[in-house]
Every structure is written in C-alpha cells, then in structure tokens.
Amino acid sequence: MAEIEYKGIKVGGSKLLLVVPLIGTIIGGLWGGFELFNRYQMMEKKIDSYVAPDLSGFDKKLALVQSELDMVLEEVTLVADVAKELKNDLRGDVRRIEKIVEDVESRVKNDSRELNTDISDAIKDIKQEMAELEAKIEKQIKTALENPLSNMATTK
C-alpha cells in the first residue's frame, strides 16, 4: 500500500483516506464561518445605516381617505335611516289601504246583497201587479163582451 512520510511521520493510504476529507471538512467549516461572519458584519452595517422613510405624506393621504370614508359612512347611515323610515311609512300606508279596501269590499258585498234583495222584491211585486192587472183586464174584457149594449157580442 502507498505510504507517505513527512518529517518522520509515516501515514498509510487508509489513514490518508480519513485525514484528507477531515482536513477538507475543517477548511470548509472555517471558510463557511468566516463567510457567515462577513455577511453578519455587512448586515449590521446596513442596519446601522438604515434611515426610516418619511411617511408624513402617506399619513396625510391616509387621514384624508379616512375622513372621506367617515363622510361616506355618515351618508350611508343617513340613507339607510331614510330608507327605513320610508319603508315604515309605506308599510303603514299599505295597511291603511288594505283596511280601506276591506271596508269597500264589505260595503260592496252588503250593497250587492241589498240590491239582489231589492231586485227580487221588485220582481215579485211586478209579477204580482202584472197578475192583478191581467186579471183586471180580463175582467174588463169579459164585462165588455158580456154587455149587450156594446155590440161586441159574438153572434153570428
């Protein structure tokens, strides 16, 4: 097997297979640590040099939008109140109209019943008067025909 000798130390091939990756890992770990430390220092510089932006204009616009939103909300509330009041007024009007319609329907039914009764009574009266008139006319015709002076007797 291959052996390497350095200043009196002999290292065999199998040990080299362990030592070389170990040295690479240590060097990589040190490089990663230094890189991490370097990035940490750069981040610290950026954080230290950070200046908060001036948001006063944004705050003014936000306050303006908020005041406009409040005005719109007040108007919407006013419109909702008016709509609710109109709805209640309409509900009352509809109830009054329904009552009036019910009263009118009731009166129409009563008037219709009375009219039907009056018409029936009138028809009965007319029929009775016609029967009486018919009887009276028949009696007059019979009397006229039976009268010997009227020359209407049917003699042939």
Backbone as a printed PyTorch tensor [residue, N CA C, xyz], in Angstrom:
tensor([[[   0.8010,   -1.1600,    0.0000],
         [   0.0000,    0.0000,    0.0000],
         [   0.8630,    1.2500,    0.0000]],

        [[   0.2580,    2.3580,   -0.3840],
         [   1.0410,    3.5780,   -0.5040],
         [   1.1470,    4.2490,    0.8470]],

        [[   2.3330,    4.7130,    1.1240],
         [   2.5690,    5.4160,    2.3800],
         [   3.2570,    6.7330,    2.0830]],

        [[   2.9380,    7.6930,    2.8680],
         [   3.5800,    8.9940,    2.7290],
         [   4.3040,    9.2490,    4.0320]],

        [[   5.5440,    9.7800,    3.8650],
         [   6.3330,   10.0630,    5.0520],
         [   6.6540,   11.5490,    5.0420]],

        [[   6.3500,   12.1930,    6.1370],
         [   6.6120,   13.6170,    6.2540],
         [   7.2170,   13.8590,    7.6120]],

        [[   8.4770,   14.3340,    7.6700],
         [   9.2300,   14.6480,    8.8810],
         [   9.1700,   13.4880,    9.8610]],

        [[   9.3360,   12.3400,    9.3800],
         [   9.4250,   11.1720,   10.2350],
         [   8.0920,   10.5620,   10.5710]],

        [[   7.0400,   11.1060,   10.0560],
         [   5.7210,   10.5350,   10.3260],
         [   5.2960,    9.8050,    9.0670]],

        [[   4.9690,    8.5610,    9.2440],
         [   4.5070,    7.7680,    8.1150],
         [   2.9910,    7.6400,    8.2020]],

        [[   2.3620,    7.9600,    7.1060],
         [   0.8990,    7.8750,    7.0610],
         [   0.5510,    6.9200,    5.9310]],

        [[  -0.2800,    5.8910,    6.2560],
         [  -0.6630,    4.9000,    5.2560],
         [  -1.8340,    5.3980,    4.4090]],

        [[  -2.1370,    4.6490,    3.3380],
         [  -3.1940,    5.0320,    2.4000],
         [  -4.5720,    5.0650,    3.0310]],

        [[  -4.8590,    4.1250,    3.9190],
         [  -6.1840,    4.0990,    4.5420],
         [  -6.3610,    5.2740,    5.4930]],

        [[  -5.2700,    5.6550,    6.1580],
         [  -5.3570,    6.8110,    7.0530],
         [  -5.4720,    8.0950,    6.2490]],

        [[  -4.8450,    8.1090,    5.0770],
         [  -4.9520,    9.2830,    4.2130],
         [  -6.3950,    9.4760,    3.7520]],

        [[  -7.0760,    8.3650,    3.5190],
         [  -8.4720,    8.4510,    3.1010],
         [  -9.3450,    9.0520,    4.2000]],

        [[  -8.9130,    8.9760,    5.4300],
         [  -9.6570,    9.5840,    6.5310],
         [  -9.2030,   11.0140,    6.7920]],

        [[  -7.9230,   11.2650,    6.6610],
         [  -7.3670,   12.5650,    7.0100],
         [  -7.7180,   13.6230,    5.9570]],

        [[  -7.6520,   13.2830,    4.6720],
         [  -7.8860,   14.2750,    3.6180],
         [  -9.3250,   14.8160,    3.6900]],

        [[ -10.3680,   13.9850,    3.7700],
         [ -11.7140,   14.5580,    3.9000],
         [ -11.9000,   15.3330,    5.1970]],

        [[ -11.2240,   14.8930,    6.2700],
         [ -11.3280,   15.6040,    7.5400],
         [ -10.7240,   16.9960,    7.4170]],

        [[  -9.5950,   17.0920,    6.7690],
         [  -8.9530,   18.4010,    6.5730],
         [  -9.8440,   19.2710,    5.6800]],

        [[ -10.4360,   18.6750,    4.6170],
         [ -11.3320,   19.4250,    3.7260],
         [ -12.5610,   19.9290,    4.4770]],

        [[ -13.0880,   19.1000,    5.3660],
         [ -14.2600,   19.4980,    6.1510],
         [ -13.9080,   20.6400,    7.0900]],

        [[ -12.7520,   20.5540,    7.7310],
         [ -12.3280,   21.6130,    8.6560],
         [ -12.1210,   22.9190,    7.8990]],

        [[ -11.4530,   22.8460,    6.7390],
         [ -11.2090,   24.0520,    5.9480],
         [ -12.5430,   24.6320,    5.4650]],

        [[ -13.4660,   23.7540,    4.9810],
         [ -14.7800,   24.2250,    4.5240],
         [ -15.5720,   24.8520,    5.6610]],

        [[ -15.4890,   24.2560,    6.8530],
         [ -16.1970,   24.8170,    8.0100],
         [ -15.6510,   26.1810,    8.3790]],

        [[ -14.3120,   26.3180,    8.3600],
         [ -13.7060,   27.6230,    8.6660],
         [ -14.1100,   28.6640,    7.6230]],

        [[ -14.0700,   28.2540,    6.3380],
         [ -14.4540,   29.1950,    5.2730],
         [ -15.9220,   29.6080,    5.4470]],

        [[ -16.8100,   28.6580,    5.7390],
         [ -18.2320,   28.9710,    5.9570],
         [ -18.4110,   29.8950,    7.1520]],

        [[ -17.6620,   29.6530,    8.2230],
         [ -17.7600,   30.5080,    9.4070],
         [ -17.3140,   31.9250,    9.1030]],

        [[ -16.1940,   32.0630,    8.3820],
         [ -15.7250,   33.4050,    8.0210],
         [ -16.7320,   34.1100,    7.1040]],

        [[ -17.2940,   33.3490,    6.1600],
         [ -18.2870,   33.9320,    5.2460],
         [ -19.5230,   34.3810,    6.0220]],

        [[ -19.9640,   33.5800,    6.9610],
         [ -21.1130,   33.9350,    7.7960],
         [ -20.8120,   35.1810,    8.6170]],

        [[ -19.6270,   35.2370,    9.1960],
         [ -19.2430,   36.3950,    9.9900],
         [ -19.1850,   37.6520,    9.1170]],

        [[ -18.6300,   37.5060,    7.8870],
         [ -18.5300,   38.6340,    6.9640],
         [ -19.9330,   39.1440,    6.6010]],

        [[ -20.8500,   38.2260,    6.3000],
         [ -22.2200,   38.6370,    5.9610],
         [ -22.9090,   39.2830,    7.1590]],

        [[ -22.6540,   38.7710,    8.3370],
         [ -23.2360,   39.3590,    9.5440],
         [ -22.7630,   40.7970,    9.7040]],

        [[ -21.4720,   41.0400,    9.4750],
         [ -20.9370,   42.4000,    9.5960],
         [ -21.5480,   43.3270,    8.5280]],

        [[ -21.7150,   42.8150,    7.3010],
         [ -22.3120,   43.6380,    6.2440],
         [ -23.7720,   43.9620,    6.5960]],

        [[ -24.4980,   42.9810,    7.1340],
         [ -25.8880,   43.2050,    7.5260],
         [ -25.9570,   44.2260,    8.6550]],

        [[ -25.0430,   44.1470,    9.5850],
         [ -25.0110,   45.0880,   10.6970],
         [ -24.7660,   46.5100,   10.1960]],

        [[ -23.8770,   46.6710,    9.2070],
         [ -23.6170,   47.9930,    8.6290],
         [ -24.8740,   48.5340,    7.9490]],

        [[ -25.5600,   47.6550,    7.1960],
         [ -26.7800,   48.1000,    6.5200],
         [ -27.8550,   48.4880,    7.5230]],

        [[ -27.9850,   47.7120,    8.5880],
         [ -28.9850,   48.0330,    9.6080],
         [ -28.6400,   49.3470,   10.2870]],

        [[ -27.3650,   49.5500,   10.5790],
         [ -26.9510,   50.8040,   11.2180],
         [ -27.1680,   52.0040,   10.2950]],

        [[ -27.0030,   51.8070,    8.9870],
         [ -27.1500,   52.9350,    8.0660],
         [ -28.6040,   53.1200,    7.6050]],

        [[ -29.5250,   52.2730,    8.0600],
         [ -30.9350,   52.3680,    7.6450],
         [ -31.5730,   53.6130,    8.2400]],

        [[ -32.2460,   54.3620,    7.3890],
         [ -32.9850,   55.5440,    7.8060],
         [ -34.4420,   55.3000,    7.4010]],

        [[ -35.3410,   55.4360,    8.3660],
         [ -36.7640,   55.2100,    8.0810],
         [ -37.2490,   56.2490,    7.0750]],

        [[ -38.0550,   55.8380,    6.0960],
         [ -38.5320,   56.8060,    5.1020],
         [ -39.5380,   57.7690,    5.7260]],

        [[ -39.6620,   58.9030,    5.0910],
         [ -40.6050,   59.9220,    5.5530],
         [ -42.0030,   59.5360,    5.0720]],

        [[ -42.8500,   59.1560,    5.9870],
         [ -44.2070,   58.7070,    5.6590],
         [ -45.2580,   59.7620,    5.9930]],

        [[ -44.8300,   60.9980,    6.2110],
         [ -45.7920,   62.0350,    6.5920],
         [ -46.8050,   62.2810,    5.4660]],

        [[ -46.3500,   62.2670,    4.2120],
         [ -47.2740,   62.4380,    3.0860],
         [ -48.2650,   61.2850,    3.0170]],

        [[ -47.7670,   60.0980,    3.2430],
         [ -48.6410,   58.9170,    3.2490],
         [ -49.6510,   59.0070,    4.3850]],

        [[ -49.1730,   59.4650,    5.5500],
         [ -50.0790,   59.6200,    6.6930],
         [ -51.1660,   60.6540,    6.3940]],

        [[ -50.7970,   61.7500,    5.7130],
         [ -51.7840,   62.7710,    5.3530],
         [ -52.8230,   62.1930,    4.3940]],

        [[ -52.3470,   61.4460,    3.3950],
         [ -53.2790,   60.8300,    2.4450],
         [ -54.1810,   59.8270,    3.1570]],

        [[ -53.6030,   59.0870,    4.0680],
         [ -54.3770,   58.1060,    4.8270],
         [ -55.4330,   58.8050,    5.6820]],

        [[ -55.0700,   59.9300,    6.2920],
         [ -56.0340,   60.6910,    7.0920],
         [ -57.1460,   61.2480,    6.1980]],

        [[ -56.7910,   61.7180,    5.0060],
         [ -57.7880,   62.2310,    4.0660],
         [ -58.7460,   61.1160,    3.6390]],

        [[ -58.1870,   59.9670,    3.3270],
         [ -59.0270,   58.8260,    2.9420],
         [ -59.9370,   58.4260,    4.1040]],

        [[ -59.4030,   58.4580,    5.3070],
         [ -60.2040,   58.1000,    6.4830],
         [ -61.3540,   59.0880,    6.6810]],

        [[ -61.0630,   60.3880,    6.4990],
         [ -62.1330,   61.3850,    6.6610],
         [ -63.1900,   61.2230,    5.5680]],

        [[ -62.7610,   60.9400,    4.3360],
         [ -63.7250,   60.7000,    3.2580],
         [ -64.5570,   59.4580,    3.5490]],

        [[ -63.9160,   58.4380,    4.0610],
         [ -64.6230,   57.2030,    4.4120],
         [ -65.6410,   57.4640,    5.5160]],

        [[ -65.2650,   58.2960,    6.4890],
         [ -66.2080,   58.6430,    7.5610],
         [ -67.4130,   59.4000,    7.0030]],

        [[ -67.1590,   60.3400,    6.0670],
         [ -68.2700,   61.0820,    5.4620],
         [ -69.1880,   60.1460,    4.6790]],

        [[ -68.5860,   59.2400,    3.9220],
         [ -69.3900,   58.2870,    3.1480],
         [ -70.2010,   57.4080,    4.0920]],

        [[ -69.5890,   56.9920,    5.1780],
         [ -70.2900,   56.1570,    6.1560],
         [ -71.4620,   56.9180,    6.7730]],

        [[ -71.2650,   58.2010,    7.0780],
         [ -72.3640,   59.0160,    7.6090],
         [ -73.4960,   59.1260,    6.5880]],

        [[ -73.1390,   59.3480,    5.3190],
         [ -74.1610,   59.4520,    4.2770],
         [ -74.9100,   58.1340,    4.1170]],

        [[ -74.1770,   57.0380,    4.1530],
         [ -74.8180,   55.7220,    4.0290],
         [ -75.7560,   55.4870,    5.2070]],

        [[ -75.3250,   55.8700,    6.3900],
         [ -76.1790,   55.7180,    7.5690],
         [ -77.4350,   56.5710,    7.4230]],

        [[ -77.2630,   57.8020,    6.9420],
         [ -78.4110,   58.6890,    6.7310],
         [ -79.3710,   58.0930,    5.6980]],

        [[ -78.8220,   57.6040,    4.6020],
         [ -79.6610,   56.9940,    3.5580],
         [ -80.3730,   55.7600,    4.1080]],

        [[ -79.6710,   54.9620,    4.9070],
         [ -80.2970,   53.7710,    5.4930],
         [ -81.4340,   54.1700,    6.4310]],

        [[ -81.2180,   55.2280,    7.2200],
         [ -82.2840,   55.6910,    8.1220],
         [ -83.4930,   56.1870,    7.3300]],

        [[ -83.2280,   56.9500,    6.2760],
         [ -84.3260,   57.4540,    5.4410],
         [ -85.0650,   56.2860,    4.7860]],

        [[ -84.3080,   55.3110,    4.3040],
         [ -84.9370,   54.1440,    3.6660],
         [ -85.7880,   53.3770,    4.6730]],

        [[ -85.2790,   53.2530,    5.8960],
         [ -86.0480,   52.5470,    6.9300],
         [ -87.3270,   53.3120,    7.2500]],

        [[ -87.2090,   54.6360,    7.3450],
         [ -88.3880,   55.4590,    7.6290],
         [ -89.4030,   55.3580,    6.4880]],

        [[ -88.9090,   55.4190,    5.2530],
         [ -89.8030,   55.2710,    4.0970],
         [ -90.4780,   53.9020,    4.0940]],

        [[ -89.7110,   52.8900,    4.4430],
         [ -90.2770,   51.5390,    4.4860],
         [ -91.3920,   51.4660,    5.5200]],

        [[ -91.1510,   52.0460,    6.6850],
         [ -92.1840,   52.0340,    7.7260],
         [ -93.4110,   52.8390,    7.2960]],

        [[ -93.1740,   54.0040,    6.6620],
         [ -94.2970,   54.8070,    6.1620],
         [ -95.0900,   54.0330,    5.1140]],

        [[ -94.3750,   53.3920,    4.2030],
         [ -95.0560,   52.6070,    3.1650],
         [ -95.8360,   51.4510,    3.7740]],

        [[ -95.2480,   50.8200,    4.7760],
         [ -95.9450,   49.7170,    5.4450],
         [ -97.2490,   50.2280,    6.0610]],

        [[ -97.1820,   51.3970,    6.7210],
         [ -98.3910,   51.9840,    7.3040],
         [ -99.4070,   52.3410,    6.2290]],

        [[ -98.9210,   52.9360,    5.1240],
         [ -99.8310,   53.2830,    4.0210],
         [-100.4940,   52.0370,    3.4490]],

        [[ -99.7190,   50.9870,    3.2750],
         [-100.2760,   49.7420,    2.7270],
         [-101.3240,   49.1770,    3.6770]],

        [[-101.0580,   49.2230,    4.9630],
         [-102.0440,   48.7170,    5.9310],
         [-103.3280,   49.5470,    5.8830]],

        [[-103.1890,   50.8780,    5.7870],
         [-104.3830,   51.7320,    5.6890],
         [-105.1550,   51.4330,    4.4100]],

        [[-104.4360,   51.2760,    3.3150],
         [-105.0970,   50.9740,    2.0410],
         [-105.7790,   49.6120,    2.1110]],

        [[-105.1260,   48.6350,    2.7300],
         [-105.7560,   47.3180,    2.8840],
         [-107.0440,   47.4340,    3.6890]],

        [[-107.0060,   48.2350,    4.7560],
         [-108.2080,   48.4090,    5.5770],
         [-109.3110,   49.0710,    4.7560]],

        [[-108.9380,   50.0920,    3.9940],
         [-109.9270,   50.7760,    3.1550],
         [-110.5080,   49.7990,    2.1320]],

        [[-109.6470,   49.0110,    1.5070],
         [-110.1150,   48.0400,    0.5060],
         [-111.0400,   47.0190,    1.1510]],

        [[-110.6810,   46.5460,    2.3440],
         [-111.5470,   45.5950,    3.0430],
         [-112.9020,   46.2300,    3.3570]],

        [[-112.8830,   47.4900,    3.8090],
         [-114.1430,   48.1910,    4.0850],
         [-114.9750,   48.3380,    2.8130]],

        [[-114.3240,   48.7140,    1.7190],
         [-115.0360,   48.8810,    0.4490],
         [-115.6040,   47.5390,   -0.0070]],

        [[-114.8100,   46.4780,    0.1040],
         [-115.3010,   45.1530,   -0.2840],
         [-116.5070,   44.7620,    0.5620]],

        [[-116.4240,   45.0290,    1.8510],
         [-117.5410,   44.7070,    2.7440],
         [-118.7860,   45.4920,    2.3440]],

        [[-118.6040,   46.7990,    2.0810],
         [-119.7490,   47.6200,    1.6690],
         [-120.3190,   47.1480,    0.3330]],

        [[-119.4340,   46.7930,   -0.5910],
         [-119.8940,   46.3220,   -1.9000],
         [-120.6840,   45.0270,   -1.7390]],

        [[-120.2020,   44.1180,   -0.8910],
         [-120.9290,   42.8670,   -0.6540],
         [-122.3030,   43.1550,   -0.0550]],

        [[-122.3310,   44.0350,    0.9470],
         [-123.6140,   44.3890,    1.5680],
         [-124.5460,   45.0540,    0.5570]],

        [[-124.0030,   46.0000,   -0.2100],
         [-124.8190,   46.6710,   -1.2220],
         [-125.3200,   45.6750,   -2.2600]],

        [[-124.4480,   44.7310,   -2.6400],
         [-124.8450,   43.7200,   -3.6200],
         [-125.9750,   42.8540,   -3.0690]],

        [[-125.8470,   42.4620,   -1.8090],
         [-126.9140,   41.6650,   -1.1820],
         [-128.2200,   42.4640,   -1.1330]],

        [[-128.1120,   43.7240,   -0.7040],
         [-129.3040,   44.5730,   -0.6340],
         [-129.9170,   44.7640,   -2.0160]],

        [[-129.0670,   44.9770,   -3.0220],
         [-129.5500,   45.1680,   -4.3810],
         [-130.2440,   43.9070,   -4.8860]],

        [[-129.6340,   42.7500,   -4.6250],
         [-130.2650,   41.4890,   -5.0370],
         [-131.6190,   41.3090,   -4.3460]],

        [[-131.6590,   41.6430,   -3.0590],
         [-132.9210,   41.5360,   -2.3180],
         [-133.9510,   42.5060,   -2.8940]],

        [[-133.5320,   43.7480,   -3.1430],
         [-134.4460,   44.7500,   -3.7050],
         [-134.9490,   44.3230,   -5.0820]],

        [[-134.0460,   43.7940,   -5.9130],
         [-134.4490,   43.3530,   -7.2540],
         [-135.4290,   42.1920,   -7.1520]],

        [[-135.1220,   41.2370,   -6.2650],
         [-136.0400,   40.0970,   -6.0800],
         [-137.4020,   40.5880,   -5.6190]],

        [[-137.4180,   41.5060,   -4.6570],
         [-138.6890,   42.0540,   -4.1670],
         [-139.4230,   42.7950,   -5.2870]],

        [[-138.6580,   43.5680,   -6.0780],
         [-139.2770,   44.3250,   -7.1690],
         [-139.8590,   43.3720,   -8.2050]],

        [[-139.1350,   42.2970,   -8.5170],
         [-139.6410,   41.3190,   -9.4920],
         [-140.9140,   40.6720,   -8.9730]],

        [[-140.9070,   40.3070,   -7.6920],
         [-142.1170,   39.7150,   -7.0990],
         [-143.2820,   40.7000,   -7.1710]],

        [[-143.0080,   41.9680,   -6.8050],
         [-144.0650,   42.9890,   -6.8400],
         [-144.5820,   43.1860,   -8.2620]],

        [[-143.6550,   43.2450,   -9.2290],
         [-144.0640,   43.4490,  -10.6270],
         [-144.8880,   42.2640,  -11.1090]],

        [[-144.4470,   41.0440,  -10.7710],
         [-145.2090,   39.8610,  -11.1800],
         [-146.6040,   39.8820,  -10.5630]],

        [[-146.6630,   40.2600,   -9.2940],
         [-147.9650,   40.3200,   -8.6140],
         [-148.8450,   41.3900,   -9.2480]],

        [[-148.2690,   42.5690,   -9.5040],
         [-149.0380,   43.6470,  -10.1210],
         [-149.4790,   43.2690,  -11.5300]],

        [[-148.5910,   42.5630,  -12.2660],
         [-148.9630,   42.1310,  -13.6200],
         [-150.1050,   41.1160,  -13.5610]],

        [[-150.0200,   40.1990,  -12.5740],
         [-151.1070,   39.2150,  -12.4290],
         [-152.4050,   39.9240,  -12.0940]],

        [[-152.3270,   40.9050,  -11.1850],
         [-153.5260,   41.6630,  -10.8190],
         [-154.0540,   42.4470,  -12.0170]],

        [[-153.1190,   43.0730,  -12.7600],
         [-153.5060,   43.8510,  -13.9330],
         [-154.1220,   42.9440,  -14.9940]],

        [[-153.5150,   41.7830,  -15.1740],
         [-154.0380,   40.8220,  -16.1400],
         [-155.4520,   40.3970,  -15.7650]],

        [[-155.6090,   40.0940,  -14.4730],
         [-156.9500,   39.6850,  -14.0070],
         [-157.9390,   40.8250,  -14.2040]],

        [[-157.5160,   42.0540,  -13.9110],
         [-158.3910,   43.2160,  -14.0530],
         [-158.7640,   43.4250,  -15.5130]],

        [[-157.7780,   43.3020,  -16.4040],
         [-158.0400,   43.4900,  -17.8340],
         [-158.9610,   42.3850,  -18.3480]],

        [[-158.6960,   41.1530,  -17.9180],
         [-159.5660,   40.0540,  -18.3450],
         [-160.9940,   40.2940,  -17.8740]],

        [[-161.1130,   40.7760,  -16.6440],
         [-162.4470,   41.0600,  -16.1010],
         [-163.1290,   42.1490,  -16.9130]],

        [[-162.3660,   43.2110,  -17.2680],
         [-162.9430,   44.3060,  -18.0540],
         [-163.3320,   43.8180,  -19.4460]],

        [[-162.4760,   42.9790,  -20.0370],
         [-162.7960,   42.4540,  -21.3670],
         [-164.0340,   41.5800,  -21.2920]],

        [[-164.0950,   40.7390,  -20.2750],
         [-165.2480,   39.8520,  -20.1160],
         [-166.5080,   40.6770,  -19.9010]],

        [[-166.3960,   41.7240,  -19.0710],
         [-167.5440,   42.5910,  -18.8080],
         [-167.9660,   43.2990,  -20.0790]],

        [[-166.9860,   43.7540,  -20.8450],
         [-167.3060,   44.4620,  -22.0860],
         [-167.9410,   43.5180,  -23.0850]],

        [[-167.4810,   42.3150,  -23.1380],
         [-168.0340,   41.3560,  -24.0820],
         [-169.4240,   40.8980,  -23.6590]],

        [[-169.6670,   40.8420,  -22.3960],
         [-170.9660,   40.3900,  -21.9060],
         [-172.0000,   41.5090,  -21.9310]],

        [[-171.6110,   42.6990,  -22.0830],
         [-172.5270,   43.8400,  -22.1270],
         [-173.3040,   43.7800,  -23.4420]],

        [[-174.6280,   43.7230,  -23.3590],
         [-175.4090,   43.6340,  -24.5810],
         [-175.3990,   44.9370,  -25.3670]],

        [[-175.0620,   46.0110,  -24.7860],
         [-175.1030,   47.2910,  -25.4850],
         [-173.8260,   47.5420,  -26.2760]],

        [[-172.8510,   46.8030,  -26.0420],
         [-171.5810,   47.1060,  -26.6680],
         [-171.4690,   46.5660,  -28.0840]],

        [[-172.3800,   45.8090,  -28.5160],
         [-172.3750,   45.2070,  -29.8410],
         [-171.0850,   44.4350,  -30.1020]],

        [[-170.5490,   44.0050,  -29.1410],
         [-169.3440,   43.2220,  -29.3210],
         [-169.6330,   41.7610,  -29.0700]],

        [[-170.7980,   41.4790,  -28.7850],
         [-171.1530,   40.0910,  -28.5350],
         [-170.9300,   39.3210,  -29.8060]],

        [[-170.5330,   38.2080,  -29.6730],
         [-170.2280,   37.4000,  -30.8470],
         [-171.4430,   36.5810,  -31.2350]],

        [[-172.2640,   37.1850,  -32.0010],
         [-173.4510,   36.4870,  -32.5080],
         [-173.3760,   36.4580,  -34.0090]],

        [[-173.4860,   35.3460,  -34.5250],
         [-173.4410,   35.2310,  -35.9600],
         [-174.5400,   34.3860,  -36.4060]]])
